[in-house]
Amino acid sequence: MSGKLVTDAPLAHLRWGDTGPVVVLMHGVGGGREAWGDAASGTGAALAAAGFQALSIDFPGYGLSSAIEPYDLAGMARSVGRLIDSTGSSAAVLVGHSMGGMVAQELAATTPERVSALVLASTSPAFGKPGGEWQQGFLQSRFAPLDAGLGMAGLAAQLVPTMLAPGVSPERRDAARALMAGVPEATYRRAVRALVAFDRRANLPALRMPTLVITGEHDRTAAPEVAARMAERIAGSQLLIVPGAGHLLNIEQPEAFNGALLRFLEGAFT
């Protein structure tokens, strides 16, 4: 089942399915709506086959979605909220990878009534204190290839291999590189700067919706120990570490990721 491209909505997205609970799929800083598409992870089609409506979005400034001002995670979360409202549903499942998981946490903190369940994939509740030495080093490392004039394709060639687990197939690697290379450079710079200001650690104990925290065994960005600490602070949450996966676990191990997602949702909706 191929996703249908929808552009006349608060956020451009691919849609699979017309009935059932709404699931919003949210990509990371180096992704876009195709991160959950048929060629990358197949997550949208798998959800539709299980009876869900899946919406894989372009965040503001990505793909076919208009940019926002100011460009921050709070604004992204408001855009997702408007998208949920446009479906006619009162709430949706939020599946967020990396940056998408932070946006999911932001929406769950500000309007928890819009969130029926959470899947926090390869993400964390904070990037530390804004303006700190670690944050500045992170920004410099992410922007160095761009400042050197290599463009997003050059950045992707350098960065994507460091995010993958050992032994990932060339097809999976190339799919991830193509996604990152397709992100507008200006959007990437703004999104990365937005990440380092994020901190929702204090809200974790307030999350009451069913929650799955999932990351890859070899994830060095959102390491298993980070995921475990996050899950410990969310009452009743489930924790899963995917063997043989790195930071881009939904693309690296799509069958394992999709299977875990569907099992979690089956439990959440029964």
Stockholm file with secondary structure:
# STOCKHOLM 1.0

chainA/1-270         MSGKLVTDAPLAHLRWGDTGPVVVLMHGVGGGREAWGDAASGTGAALAAAGFQALSIDFPGYGLSSAIEPYDLAGMARSVGRLIDSTGSSAAVLVGHSMGGMVAQELAATTPERVSALVLASTSPAFGKPGGEWQQGFLQSRFAPLDAGLGMAGLAAQLVPTMLAPGVSPERRDAARALMAGVPEATYRRAVRALVAFDRRANLPALRMPTLVITGEHDRTAAPEVAARMAERIAGSQLLIVPGAGHLLNIEQPEAFNGALLRFLEGAFT
#=GR chainA/1-270 SS CCCEEECSSSSCEEEECSSSSEEEEECCTTCCGGGGSTTTTCHHHHHHHTTCEEEEECCTTSTTSCCCSSCSHHHHHHHHHHHHHHTTCSCEEEEEETHHHHHHHHHHHHCGGGEEEEEEESCCSBCSSTTCHHHHHHHHHHHHHHHTTCHHHHHHHHHHHHHSCTTCCHHHHHHHHHHHHTSCHHHHHHHHHHHTTCBCGGGGGGCCSCEEEEEETTCSSSCHHHHHHHHHTSTTCEEEEETTCCTTHHHHSHHHHHHHHHHHHHHHTC
#=GC SS_cons         CCCEEECSSSSCEEEECSSSSEEEEECCTTCCGGGGSTTTTCHHHHHHHTTCEEEEECCTTSTTSCCCSSCSHHHHHHHHHHHHHHTTCSCEEEEEETHHHHHHHHHHHHCGGGEEEEEEESCCSBCSSTTCHHHHHHHHHHHHHHHTTCHHHHHHHHHHHHHSCTTCCHHHHHHHHHHHHTSCHHHHHHHHHHHTTCBCGGGGGGCCSCEEEEEETTCSSSCHHHHHHHHHTSTTCEEEEETTCCTTHHHHSHHHHHHHHHHHHHHHTC
//
